[in-house]
Amino acid sequence: MSTHLTETADIETASDDYASRFSGSVGEYFLDVQAQLTLELLQDMPGASVLDVGGGHAQLTTPLARNGYNVTVTGSADICRARLDKCCEKGSFSYLTCDCLNLPFEDNHFDVVMAFRLLPHADQWQRLIKEMCRVAGKAVIFDYPDKRSANILYDILFDLKKNLEGNTRTYTLFSRKEISHELLSNHFAAPRLKPEFFMPMVIHRKLKAPAISRSMETFFRMTGLTSLFGSPIIVRSDIKAF
């Protein structure tokens, strides 16, 4: 297999600088919501084998391992393991450096293949989804920023967002139709969607009041606004039976 890595966006997301975006009580709130929704999507597969592609950010390794999942993480460089070793319990995961577009696993090798903080930064995102689907035996789970949300103002507000956050990267927005089409083309079913927040995350960061953020987002979720216009969205799609 070629050693040339064609997608390396996870090197940034595995860095301490990127982790600083999720520091403090507001960052903990973001990660709690992400973990809770992900575990809800996995609740019918206790003890499943999970491949976390580009998961060196270590955001989900501990929640998954503590809930009995057998976790393997890949990274596109050896440095992607650093935060895992620092933040996660020894022996709670396996790690492999490899090309995320050419995963060194047989078809359907893992029950679940997931990728977080990766798809919107991948130039060849269709190939990434295809490779995830190839290796998944039951389901794929990933997150993405949705166009049908406050992200509609992306072009107008990106510079402001960057000034407020400091370390924001450009990223690709997707529609629900695009995501569904790509999954269907790889013989996976129409996805289940779990939008995370109605308000842009940058607003919550500037509020610096997770209790207020939780109350606001609970209201938006109860009124159905999050379901309609929330982002990022966590997706689960199951392999189709033939």
Sine and cosine of phi, psi and omega as CSV:
sin_phi,cos_phi,sin_psi,cos_psi,sin_omega,cos_omega
0.00,0.00,0.63,-0.77,0.00,-1.00
-0.89,0.45,0.60,-0.80,0.04,-1.00
-1.00,0.01,-0.02,1.00,0.00,-1.00
-0.97,0.26,0.86,-0.51,-0.02,-1.00
-1.00,-0.09,0.86,-0.51,-0.12,-0.99
-1.00,-0.07,-0.24,0.97,0.06,-1.00
-0.71,-0.70,0.90,-0.45,-0.08,-1.00
-0.78,-0.63,0.41,0.91,-0.03,-1.00
-0.88,0.47,-0.41,0.91,-0.05,-1.00
-0.95,0.31,-0.25,0.97,0.08,-1.00
-0.88,0.47,-0.66,0.75,0.04,-1.00
-0.93,0.38,-0.71,0.70,-0.05,-1.00
-0.94,0.33,-0.29,0.96,0.05,-1.00
-1.00,0.01,0.05,1.00,-0.09,-1.00
-1.00,0.04,0.35,-0.94,0.07,-1.00
-0.91,0.40,-0.54,0.84,0.03,-1.00
-0.89,0.47,-0.70,0.72,0.04,-1.00
-0.91,0.41,-0.63,0.78,0.00,-1.00
-0.87,0.49,-0.45,0.89,0.00,-1.00
-0.90,0.44,-0.36,0.93,0.06,-1.00
-0.93,0.37,-0.29,0.96,-0.02,-1.00
-0.87,-0.49,0.44,0.90,0.03,-1.00
-1.00,0.06,0.27,-0.96,0.05,-1.00
0.96,0.27,-0.05,-1.00,-0.09,-1.00
-0.93,0.37,-0.55,0.84,0.02,-1.00
-0.94,0.34,-0.67,0.75,0.06,-1.00
-0.88,0.48,-0.65,0.76,0.06,-1.00
-0.88,0.48,-0.62,0.78,0.05,-1.00
-0.88,0.48,-0.73,0.69,0.02,-1.00
-0.84,0.54,-0.73,0.68,-0.06,-1.00
-0.94,0.35,-0.56,0.83,0.06,-1.00
-0.89,0.46,-0.69,0.72,0.02,-1.00
-0.90,0.44,-0.71,0.70,0.00,-1.00
-0.87,0.50,-0.73,0.69,-0.02,-1.00
-0.91,0.41,-0.67,0.74,-0.02,-1.00
-0.88,0.48,-0.72,0.69,-0.02,-1.00
-0.93,0.38,-0.61,0.79,0.03,-1.00
-0.91,0.43,-0.70,0.72,0.01,-1.00
-0.91,0.41,-0.56,0.83,0.09,-1.00
-0.88,0.47,-0.64,0.77,0.00,-1.00
-0.94,0.33,-0.33,0.94,-0.04,-1.00
-0.98,-0.21,0.00,1.00,-0.19,-0.98
-0.90,0.43,-0.34,0.94,0.03,-1.00
-1.00,0.02,0.07,1.00,-0.02,-1.00
-0.76,-0.64,0.88,0.48,0.00,-1.00
-0.88,0.48,0.67,-0.74,0.04,-1.00
0.96,0.29,0.22,0.98,-0.05,-1.00
-0.91,0.41,0.45,-0.90,0.16,-0.99
-0.99,0.14,0.77,-0.64,-0.10,-1.00
-0.82,-0.57,0.78,-0.62,0.15,-0.99
-0.97,-0.23,0.86,-0.50,0.02,-1.00
-0.97,-0.23,0.99,-0.15,-0.06,-1.00
-0.97,0.25,0.81,-0.59,-0.02,-1.00
0.92,0.39,0.48,0.87,-0.12,-0.99
-1.00,0.00,0.41,0.91,0.01,-1.00
-0.92,0.40,-0.18,0.98,0.10,-0.99
-0.92,0.40,-0.30,0.95,0.08,-1.00
0.90,0.44,0.36,0.93,-0.04,-1.00
-0.96,0.28,-0.47,0.88,-0.08,-1.00
-0.88,-0.47,-0.15,0.99,-0.08,-1.00
-0.86,0.51,-0.77,0.64,-0.03,-1.00
-0.92,0.39,-0.74,0.67,0.05,-1.00
-0.84,0.54,-0.64,0.77,0.01,-1.00
-0.92,0.39,-0.74,0.67,-0.03,-1.00
-0.89,0.45,-0.66,0.75,-0.02,-1.00
-0.92,0.38,-0.37,0.93,0.03,-1.00
-0.99,-0.15,0.28,0.96,0.18,-0.98
1.00,0.00,0.19,0.98,0.00,-1.00
-1.00,0.03,0.55,-0.83,0.01,-1.00
-1.00,-0.03,0.97,-0.24,-0.24,-0.97
-0.97,-0.23,0.78,-0.62,0.18,-0.98
-0.87,-0.49,0.73,-0.69,-0.03,-1.00
-0.89,-0.46,0.67,-0.74,0.13,-0.99
-0.92,-0.39,0.44,-0.90,0.10,-0.99
-0.60,-0.80,0.39,-0.92,-0.06,-1.00
-1.00,0.03,-0.02,1.00,0.10,-1.00
-0.46,-0.89,0.41,-0.91,-0.04,-1.00
-0.86,0.51,-0.51,0.86,-0.02,-1.00
-0.89,0.45,-0.35,0.94,-0.01,-1.00
-0.91,0.41,-0.22,0.98,0.02,-1.00
-1.00,0.09,-0.26,0.97,-0.18,-0.98
-0.84,0.55,-0.74,0.67,-0.04,-1.00
-0.94,0.33,-0.52,0.85,0.06,-1.00
-0.88,0.48,-0.72,0.69,0.00,-1.00
-0.91,0.40,-0.52,0.85,-0.04,-1.00
-0.99,0.16,-0.57,0.82,-0.18,-0.98
-0.97,-0.26,-0.33,0.94,-0.13,-0.99
-0.93,-0.38,0.47,-0.88,0.00,-1.00
-0.90,0.43,0.70,-0.72,0.01,-1.00
-0.86,0.51,0.73,-0.69,0.00,-1.00
1.00,0.08,0.00,1.00,-0.03,-1.00
-1.00,0.05,-0.08,1.00,-0.02,-1.00
-0.45,-0.90,0.33,-0.94,0.20,-0.98
-0.94,-0.33,0.47,-0.88,-0.04,-1.00
-0.71,-0.70,0.58,-0.82,0.05,-1.00
-0.56,-0.83,0.76,-0.65,0.13,-0.99
-1.00,0.08,0.81,-0.59,-0.03,-1.00
-0.25,-0.97,0.10,-1.00,0.04,-1.00
-0.99,0.11,0.85,-0.53,-0.06,-1.00
-0.93,0.37,-0.27,0.96,0.04,-1.00
-1.00,-0.04,-0.10,0.99,0.05,-1.00
-0.62,-0.78,0.93,0.37,-0.06,-1.00
-0.91,0.41,0.73,-0.68,-0.09,-1.00
-0.99,0.11,0.79,0.61,0.00,-1.00
-0.73,-0.68,0.47,-0.88,0.04,-1.00
-0.94,0.33,0.28,-0.96,0.06,-1.00
-0.83,0.56,0.66,-0.75,0.09,-1.00
0.86,0.50,0.48,0.88,-0.12,-0.99
-0.94,0.35,-0.58,0.81,-0.02,-1.00
-0.94,-0.34,0.50,-0.86,0.09,-1.00
-0.88,0.47,-0.72,0.70,-0.07,-1.00
-0.75,-0.67,0.68,-0.73,0.12,-0.99
-0.86,-0.51,0.80,-0.60,-0.03,-1.00
-0.78,-0.63,0.31,-0.95,0.09,-1.00
-0.47,-0.88,0.81,-0.58,0.03,-1.00
-0.83,-0.56,0.58,-0.81,-0.01,-1.00
0.89,0.46,0.45,0.90,-0.10,-1.00
-0.82,-0.57,-0.76,0.66,-0.13,-0.99
-0.81,0.58,-0.73,0.69,-0.06,-1.00
-0.93,0.36,-0.20,0.98,0.01,-1.00
-0.96,-0.29,0.04,1.00,-0.01,-1.00
-1.00,-0.06,0.81,-0.58,0.04,-1.00
-0.92,0.40,-0.62,0.79,-0.03,-1.00
-0.97,-0.26,0.87,0.49,-0.12,-0.99
-0.91,0.41,-0.52,0.86,0.04,-1.00
-0.90,0.43,-0.66,0.76,0.04,-1.00
-0.91,0.42,-0.59,0.81,0.03,-1.00
-0.89,0.45,-0.74,0.68,0.04,-1.00
-0.89,0.47,-0.67,0.74,0.00,-1.00
-0.87,0.50,-0.68,0.73,-0.03,-1.00
-0.94,0.35,-0.61,0.79,0.07,-1.00
-0.88,0.47,-0.69,0.72,0.00,-1.00
-0.90,0.43,-0.59,0.81,0.00,-1.00
-0.88,0.47,-0.66,0.75,-0.11,-0.99
-1.00,0.09,-0.28,0.96,-0.05,-1.00
-0.99,0.12,0.74,-0.67,0.04,-1.00
-1.00,-0.04,-0.39,0.92,-0.03,-1.00
-0.77,-0.63,-0.72,0.69,-0.12,-0.99
-0.40,-0.92,0.38,-0.92,0.20,-0.98
-0.88,-0.48,0.55,-0.84,0.03,-1.00
-0.69,-0.73,0.76,-0.65,0.05,-1.00
-0.41,-0.91,0.20,-0.98,0.03,-1.00
-0.88,-0.47,0.39,-0.92,0.04,-1.00
-0.38,-0.93,0.43,-0.90,0.08,-1.00
-0.99,0.10,0.78,-0.62,-0.13,-0.99
-1.00,-0.09,0.62,-0.79,0.02,-1.00
-0.92,0.39,-0.53,0.85,-0.07,-1.00
-1.00,0.08,0.94,0.35,-0.07,-1.00
-0.25,-0.97,-0.22,-0.98,0.09,-1.00
-0.88,0.48,-0.26,0.97,0.04,-1.00
-0.89,0.45,-0.22,0.98,0.04,-1.00
-0.86,0.51,-0.38,0.92,0.01,-1.00
-1.00,-0.10,0.27,0.96,-0.09,-1.00
-0.78,0.63,-0.78,0.62,-0.08,-1.00
-0.88,0.47,-0.57,0.82,-0.05,-1.00
-0.98,0.20,-0.64,0.77,-0.19,-0.98
-0.98,-0.22,-0.02,1.00,-0.09,-1.00
-0.87,0.50,-0.70,0.71,-0.01,-1.00
-0.88,0.48,-0.65,0.76,0.04,-1.00
-0.89,0.45,-0.69,0.72,0.02,-1.00
-0.87,0.49,-0.67,0.74,-0.01,-1.00
-0.91,0.42,-0.64,0.77,0.03,-1.00
-0.91,0.42,-0.58,0.82,-0.01,-1.00
-0.97,0.25,-0.64,0.77,-0.11,-0.99
-0.99,-0.13,-0.48,0.88,0.08,-1.00
1.00,0.05,-0.68,0.74,-0.10,-1.00
-0.84,-0.54,0.56,0.83,0.05,-1.00
-0.98,0.21,0.68,-0.73,0.08,-1.00
-0.97,-0.23,0.39,-0.92,0.15,-0.99
-0.92,0.40,0.45,-0.89,-0.02,-1.00
-0.44,-0.90,0.30,-0.95,-0.01,-1.00
-1.00,-0.08,0.68,-0.73,0.11,-0.99
-0.99,-0.11,0.52,-0.85,-0.01,-1.00
-0.77,-0.63,0.44,-0.90,0.15,-0.99
-0.99,-0.10,0.37,-0.93,0.05,-1.00
-0.88,0.48,-0.56,0.83,0.00,-1.00
-0.91,0.41,-0.67,0.74,0.02,-1.00
-0.87,0.49,-0.73,0.69,-0.03,-1.00
-0.90,0.44,-0.71,0.70,0.00,-1.00
-0.88,0.47,-0.68,0.73,-0.01,-1.00
-0.87,0.49,-0.68,0.74,-0.05,-1.00
-0.92,0.39,-0.62,0.78,0.03,-1.00
-0.93,0.38,-0.69,0.72,0.02,-1.00
-0.88,0.47,-0.59,0.81,-0.02,-1.00
-0.93,0.36,-0.28,0.96,0.05,-1.00
-0.97,-0.26,0.34,0.94,0.09,-1.00
0.92,0.38,0.55,0.83,0.13,-0.99
-0.92,-0.39,0.43,-0.90,-0.12,-0.99
-0.97,0.23,0.25,-0.97,0.10,-1.00
-0.82,0.58,0.71,-0.71,-0.18,-0.98
-0.98,0.20,0.45,-0.90,0.25,-0.97
-1.00,0.01,0.67,-0.74,-0.12,-0.99
-0.89,-0.45,0.71,-0.70,0.06,-1.00
-0.80,-0.60,1.00,0.07,0.06,-1.00
-0.90,0.43,0.62,-0.78,-0.09,-1.00
-1.00,0.03,-0.78,0.62,-0.11,-0.99
-0.67,-0.74,0.55,-0.84,0.13,-0.99
-1.00,0.08,-0.72,0.69,0.02,-1.00
-0.98,0.20,0.57,-0.82,0.07,-1.00
-0.85,0.53,0.62,-0.78,-0.05,-1.00
-0.87,0.48,-0.51,0.86,0.01,-1.00
-0.89,0.46,-0.53,0.85,0.03,-1.00
-0.92,0.40,-0.70,0.71,0.03,-1.00
-0.89,0.46,-0.62,0.79,0.02,-1.00
-0.89,0.46,-0.64,0.77,-0.03,-1.00
-0.97,0.22,-0.44,0.90,0.08,-1.00
-0.92,0.39,-0.60,0.80,0.00,-1.00
0.81,0.58,0.61,0.79,-0.03,-1.00
-0.61,-0.79,0.99,0.14,-0.09,-1.00
-0.85,0.53,-0.52,0.86,0.03,-1.00
-0.90,0.44,-0.67,0.74,0.06,-1.00
-0.92,0.39,-0.67,0.74,0.02,-1.00
-0.87,0.50,-0.70,0.71,0.01,-1.00
-0.87,0.49,-0.68,0.73,-0.01,-1.00
-0.90,0.43,-0.70,0.71,0.02,-1.00
-0.88,0.48,-0.75,0.66,-0.06,-1.00
-0.94,0.35,-0.51,0.86,0.10,-1.00
-0.89,0.45,-0.68,0.73,0.04,-1.00
-0.88,0.48,-0.75,0.66,-0.02,-1.00
-0.89,0.45,-0.60,0.80,0.01,-1.00
-0.93,0.38,-0.67,0.74,-0.03,-1.00
-0.92,0.39,-0.53,0.85,-0.01,-1.00
-1.00,0.10,-0.10,0.99,0.03,-1.00
1.00,0.02,-0.03,1.00,-0.03,-1.00
-0.93,0.38,-0.60,0.80,0.01,-1.00
-0.90,0.43,-0.66,0.75,0.01,-1.00
-0.87,0.49,-0.59,0.80,-0.05,-1.00
-0.99,0.12,-0.64,0.77,-0.19,-0.98
-0.76,-0.65,0.26,0.97,-0.05,-1.00
-0.98,0.21,0.38,-0.93,0.03,-1.00
-0.25,-0.97,0.51,-0.86,-0.11,0.99
-0.90,0.44,0.32,-0.95,0.03,-1.00
-0.93,-0.36,0.76,-0.66,0.14,-0.99
-1.00,-0.07,0.78,-0.62,-0.12,-0.99
-0.92,-0.39,0.69,-0.73,0.25,-0.97
-0.84,-0.54,0.75,-0.66,0.07,-1.00
-0.74,-0.68,0.73,-0.68,-0.04,-1.00
-0.99,-0.16,0.55,-0.84,0.04,-1.00
-0.91,0.42,0.64,-0.77,0.00,-1.00
-0.98,0.21,0.64,-0.77,0.07,-1.00
-0.99,0.15,0.66,-0.75,0.00,-1.00
-0.97,-0.25,0.00,0.00,0.00,0.00
